[in-house]
Amino acid sequence: MPRGFIQDPLALKLLILYIMDRLTEPADLSTLTDLALCDEGVDYFQFSQALTELRETEHIHMEDELYTITDKGRTNSSVCENELPYSVKAKCDKNVAVANLRLRRSRQVRTEVLSRPDGGLTARLSLHDDSGSVLDMDVMALSKKNASILTRNFEKHAEQIYNAVLAALLADYEKKGEAHD
């Protein structure tokens, strides 16, 4: 059985606090699990128990299924982070950097499919930056399949779609001979 550097419950709690202290956005359980299982010594059940205990001791806070580190957790993480092996921290830092990009993007690009009173569907597409909304768009979808395509494409290409909409709105249509009085 492979053994990692994380051998006991305290080391696992330090690992979780180390990870959470470096996350720039609240994270869901799946993200935290993926990040914490970076060491072969960690298994899901140990991780789950450690996370529960960190919540009970108020090192971690959970709201709306998203986890954040508290000031108490941040303080304890900074005091004890040298207890973690360098190789584990290096691997965590690399994985957390990737997760931070993904979490930030998921906060900035939002989609949902809504039912319309007439029985149709609306794909609600939103792009945000740190100061607020950049683009909010409701697009009627003719089917669930079309709504899925609209939301998937927007999630993958929100910036390009925003630039295309902006270019179309800023175009000088009168110079192109398309002016209508």
C-alpha positions as CSV (number, residue, x, y, z in Angstrom):
1,M,0.0,0.0,0.0
2,P,1.5,3.4,-1.0
3,R,2.2,5.7,1.9
4,G,2.5,9.4,1.5
5,F,3.9,12.1,3.8
6,I,0.6,12.9,5.5
7,Q,0.4,10.2,8.2
8,D,-1.8,11.4,10.9
9,P,-5.0,13.5,11.5
10,L,-3.2,16.6,12.6
11,A,-1.0,16.6,9.5
12,L,-4.1,16.2,7.4
13,K,-5.8,19.2,9.1
14,L,-2.7,21.3,8.5
15,L,-2.8,20.2,4.8
16,I,-6.4,21.3,4.5
17,L,-5.8,24.6,6.2
18,Y,-2.7,25.1,4.0
19,I,-4.8,24.5,0.8
20,M,-7.7,26.7,2.0
21,D,-5.4,29.5,3.0
22,R,-4.2,29.7,-0.7
23,L,-7.6,29.5,-2.4
24,T,-8.8,32.8,-3.6
25,E,-12.4,31.8,-3.9
26,P,-14.8,29.7,-1.8
27,A,-14.5,26.1,-2.8
28,D,-17.0,23.2,-3.0
29,L,-16.4,19.8,-1.4
30,S,-15.3,18.2,-4.7
31,T,-12.6,20.9,-5.3
32,L,-11.3,20.5,-1.7
33,T,-11.3,16.8,-2.0
34,D,-9.3,16.8,-5.2
35,L,-6.8,19.2,-3.7
36,A,-6.4,17.3,-0.4
37,L,-5.9,13.9,-2.1
38,C,-2.6,15.1,-3.6
39,D,-0.7,13.0,-1.1
40,E,-0.9,9.2,-1.2
41,G,-1.3,9.1,2.6
42,V,-4.7,10.8,2.4
43,D,-7.9,8.9,1.8
44,Y,-11.4,10.3,1.4
45,F,-12.7,9.1,4.8
46,Q,-9.8,10.6,6.7
47,F,-10.2,13.8,4.7
48,S,-13.9,14.0,5.4
49,Q,-13.4,13.5,9.1
50,A,-10.7,16.2,9.3
51,L,-12.9,18.6,7.4
52,T,-15.8,18.0,9.7
53,E,-13.5,18.6,12.7
54,L,-12.1,21.8,11.3
55,R,-15.7,23.1,10.8
56,E,-16.5,22.1,14.4
57,T,-13.5,24.0,15.7
58,E,-14.3,27.0,13.5
59,H,-11.2,26.9,11.4
60,I,-13.3,26.5,8.3
61,H,-16.7,27.9,7.5
62,M,-19.3,26.4,5.2
63,E,-22.1,28.4,3.6
64,D,-24.2,27.4,0.6
65,E,-22.1,24.3,0.1
66,L,-19.0,26.4,-0.2
67,Y,-16.0,26.3,2.2
68,T,-13.9,29.2,3.3
69,I,-11.1,29.5,5.8
70,T,-11.7,31.6,8.9
71,D,-9.3,34.0,10.5
72,K,-8.6,31.4,13.2
73,G,-7.8,28.8,10.5
74,R,-5.6,31.3,8.6
75,T,-3.7,32.1,11.7
76,N,-3.1,28.4,12.6
77,S,-2.2,27.7,9.0
78,S,0.5,30.3,8.9
79,V,1.9,29.2,12.3
80,C,2.1,25.5,11.4
81,E,2.7,25.4,7.6
82,N,6.4,24.6,8.1
83,E,5.3,21.3,9.6
84,L,4.2,20.1,6.1
85,P,6.9,18.6,3.9
86,Y,8.2,20.8,1.1
87,S,7.2,18.3,-1.6
88,V,3.6,18.3,-0.4
89,K,3.4,22.1,-0.3
90,A,5.0,22.4,-3.7
91,K,2.4,20.0,-5.2
92,C,-0.4,21.8,-3.4
93,D,0.7,25.2,-4.6
94,K,0.7,23.9,-8.2
95,N,-2.7,22.3,-7.9
96,V,-4.2,25.3,-6.0
97,A,-3.0,27.7,-8.7
98,V,-4.9,25.7,-11.3
99,A,-8.0,25.5,-9.0
100,N,-7.9,29.2,-8.4
101,L,-8.1,29.9,-12.1
102,R,-11.0,27.5,-12.5
103,L,-12.8,28.9,-9.4
104,R,-12.4,32.5,-10.5
105,R,-13.7,31.7,-14.0
106,S,-16.7,29.9,-12.6
107,R,-17.5,33.0,-10.5
108,Q,-17.1,35.3,-13.5
109,V,-19.0,33.2,-16.1
110,R,-22.5,32.1,-15.1
111,T,-25.2,30.4,-17.0
112,E,-28.6,28.9,-16.2
113,V,-31.6,27.7,-18.2
114,L,-35.0,29.1,-17.1
115,S,-38.5,28.0,-18.1
116,R,-40.6,30.7,-19.8
117,P,-44.2,31.3,-19.0
118,D,-45.1,30.4,-22.6
119,G,-43.5,27.0,-22.2
120,G,-40.2,27.8,-23.9
121,L,-36.7,28.2,-22.4
122,T,-34.4,31.0,-21.8
123,A,-30.6,30.7,-21.5
124,R,-29.4,33.3,-19.1
125,L,-25.7,34.1,-19.8
126,S,-23.7,36.4,-17.6
127,L,-20.1,37.6,-17.6
128,H,-18.7,39.4,-14.5
129,D,-15.4,41.0,-13.5
130,D,-14.2,42.1,-10.1
131,S,-16.3,45.3,-10.2
132,G,-19.6,43.7,-11.3
133,S,-21.6,42.7,-14.3
134,V,-20.0,43.1,-17.8
135,L,-22.6,41.4,-19.8
136,D,-26.0,39.9,-19.0
137,M,-27.9,38.3,-21.8
138,D,-31.2,36.3,-22.0
139,V,-31.5,34.2,-25.1
140,M,-34.6,32.3,-26.1
141,A,-33.9,28.7,-26.7
142,L,-36.1,26.5,-28.9
143,S,-35.3,23.3,-27.1
144,K,-33.4,21.8,-24.2
145,K,-30.7,20.8,-26.6
146,N,-30.3,24.4,-28.0
147,A,-30.3,25.8,-24.4
148,S,-27.5,23.3,-23.5
149,I,-25.5,24.4,-26.6
150,L,-25.9,28.1,-25.7
151,T,-24.8,27.7,-22.1
152,R,-21.9,25.3,-22.9
153,N,-20.6,27.6,-25.7
154,F,-20.9,30.7,-23.4
155,E,-19.1,28.9,-20.5
156,K,-16.2,27.9,-22.8
157,H,-16.0,31.1,-24.9
158,A,-17.6,34.0,-22.8
159,E,-14.7,36.4,-23.5
160,Q,-14.9,35.9,-27.3
161,I,-18.7,36.2,-27.3
162,Y,-18.4,39.4,-25.3
163,N,-15.9,40.8,-27.7
164,A,-18.1,39.9,-30.7
165,V,-21.2,41.5,-29.1
166,L,-19.2,44.6,-28.3
167,A,-17.8,44.8,-31.8
168,A,-21.3,44.5,-33.3
169,L,-22.7,47.1,-31.0
170,L,-19.8,49.6,-31.6
171,A,-19.7,49.1,-35.4
172,D,-20.5,52.2,-37.5
173,Y,-23.3,50.8,-39.5
174,E,-24.0,54.2,-41.2
175,K,-20.5,54.1,-42.9
176,K,-21.2,50.7,-44.2
177,G,-24.3,51.9,-46.0
178,E,-26.7,50.2,-43.7
179,A,-28.3,53.3,-42.2
180,H,-32.1,53.3,-42.2
181,D,-34.2,56.4,-41.5
